[in-house]
Amino acid sequence: MKGKLFLFRITFFITAIILVFSFIGYRALACPNCSDEVRDNEVNCASDSLKEQEGLSCKLSLYEETLNHLAPCTPEAAADLWAKGIKSRNGILQYSMMDSQLKQKFKEEMVKNKNLCWITGTSSPWVENYKIISSKKIDNTNYQYIIKFQWGTSAGPAEPSENKLIIGQEDGKWRVKEIK
């Protein structure tokens, strides 16, 4: 019994060491623009605004990199997720469906408006629901979707609106290329 317990403790200890070193290495690779101090001390850097800014910038880089790897399987799913982002006022969801050119413009707009939380739209009117009302294939890699949004206010329904999206592939992933 003592031999098995000893073997378990050694195995546990070695596994813990491997996990710790793997985590440290991953963090260094995942966020090369962050200083070691920020990576190792994220919780304690709140008092120094420069370190806090660097930590937030690092996290944003990681989030953006993650979003670039996520993609819907169909152009219709890309259109639907973008519309869900509009309905929920979630700029990050909208951003995740955009191609690189739209992402750059969107990001610049968020910075210009000092919208650090990336909440889009307004509290009133709000999107009650939406529906993809038409879709058509433009060519082998591009599709057009028209999405109708039903708006609501505290005084009742507001005038519906429509957006025309061009969805295409970028690096093998379906992305919103144009919004009208």
N, C-alpha and C positions, 0 to 999 in steps of 0.2 A: 504493500500500500504506500509506504514512504517513497519508494522508487517512482511510482506513478504520479504522486503529488509533486515530487521534485521535477520530473519530466514536464508536467503541466506548467509549473512555475517558470521553468526555463523557456518553454515554448511561448508562454504568454509574454514574458519579458522581451524575447527576441521580436515577436510580432509587434509589440508596442513600440520598440525602437525603430523598426522598419516603417511603421505608420507615421511616427513623428518625423523621421527624416524624409519620407515621401511627401508629407504635408508641407514641410519647410521648402523642399525643392519645388514642389508644385506652385507654391505661393510666389517664389522667386521667378519662376518661368512665366506664370500667369500674369504677373504685373511687373514687367521689367522697368517701367517708368517710376515705380514707387521706391522710396528709400527703404533700406532694411529697417530703420527705426519706425517708419509708418507701418510696414507689414507686421513687425513684431510688437508694435505698441499702439495699435489702432484705438483701443479703448482709452488709453491715457493721453492721447494727443488732443483732446477736446479743448484744453486750455490754450493751446497755441494755434491761432487761426490759420497760419500758413500750413502747419502740419495737417490740420483738419481739412483744409482745402485740397491738399495733396491726396489725402486718404479718400475723400469724396470723388476726386478726379479719377483715382485708381479704380474705385468701385464702378464708376460710370463706364470706364473703359471695358471692364469685365462684363458688365451688363450688355453693352453694345456688341461686344464680341459674341456673347451668347446668343443675342437676338439674330445676329447675322447667320448663325448656324441653323436656326429654326425656320422652317418654311412649310406652308401648306402644300398638300399633294396635288391640288388642282387650282386653276385660275379662279374658279368660282369660290373656292374656299378662301382664297386671298381677298377677294372682293367682300365676302361675308365678314371676315375678321376685321378688315378695315372699317366696315360699317358698324360693327360692334364697338370698335374704338370710338367712333363718332357718337354713338348712342350713350356709351358710358363715360364720354368726355376723357377717355384714356389716351393721351398723346403717345404713350409708349407703345400701346398696341397698334395705333395708326402707324407710328414710325417703323415698327417691326415689319410691316407689310410693304414698305416703300423700297424702291430701288435706290442705289447709292446717290444719284443726283437729287432725288426728292428728299432723301434723308438729310443731305447737306443743307438744302434750303430750309427744311423744317427746323433743323437744329439752330440755324442762324436766326430764324424767326423767334424761337423760344428764348434765345439769349437776348435778342434785341428787346423783346417784351419783358425781360426779367422773369420769365415763367419757369422757375426752377423745378416745379413739380410736374410740368408738362400736362397740366389739366387744360383741355381745350374746350371751346364753346363757352356758353354762358349758362347761368342757373335758370334763366327764363328767356326765351322759350327753351324747352328741352325736347329731346327726341322721345316720342312715345313708342314708336316702332318704325321698322323699315322693311323694305322688300326689294329684292332684285327683280325688276320688272322686264328687263330684256338683256339678252346676251347674244353676241355674235362673234364669230371667228373672223378676224381681220386678215390674218395670214397664218403660216405654220407655227409662229411663236407668239402671236399677239391676239388678245381677245378684248372686246369692248363690253362693259357691263353698265347698265343704267340702274341706279338705286334710288328708290323713292323713299323719302323720309317724311313721316307724319309727326308734326310738332304739337306740343301742348304748352299751355300757360295756365296760370291760376284763374284766368277768366274763361278758359275753355280752349278748344282746338285752335291752332294757328294754321296759316297757309302751308301746305306741303311743299317740299322742294325736291329737286333731283340733282344727283351728281353722276357725271359720266366718267367712268374709270377705264383706262387702258391698262391691261394686265399683260405682262410679258415675262420672259425668263431672263434672269441675270445670274450667271454662274450656276445654271441648272436649277434655280429656285424661282417659284412664281412670285412676282413682285408687282406692286402698283407703280406704273411708269408715268402716268399722267392722270391728273384730277381736274375736271372741268365742272 
